[in-house]
Amino acid sequence: MNWDIAKGKWNEIKGSARERWGELTDDELDEAQGEREQLVGKVQQKYGKTKAEAEREVDDFIASL
């Protein structure tokens, strides 16, 4: 799946994202609104990852859907 599709289906994908990153709140996922950079930033902040690590995780997550 690419990011254009993910953004359009964000409400459906949020549940999977919540399972993947359990520390992210529903409000934080709502704030991301399917935007890659927003989600990368949230993952980076919550999990203390580097930007490259967070980008790789987020990209792998979307590719797996």
PyMOL commands that set and color helices and strands:
alter all, ss='L'
color gray80, all
select helices_A, chain A and resi 3-8+10-20+26-32+36-47+51-64
alter helices_A, ss='H'
color red, helices_A
deselect
rebuild
show_as cartoon
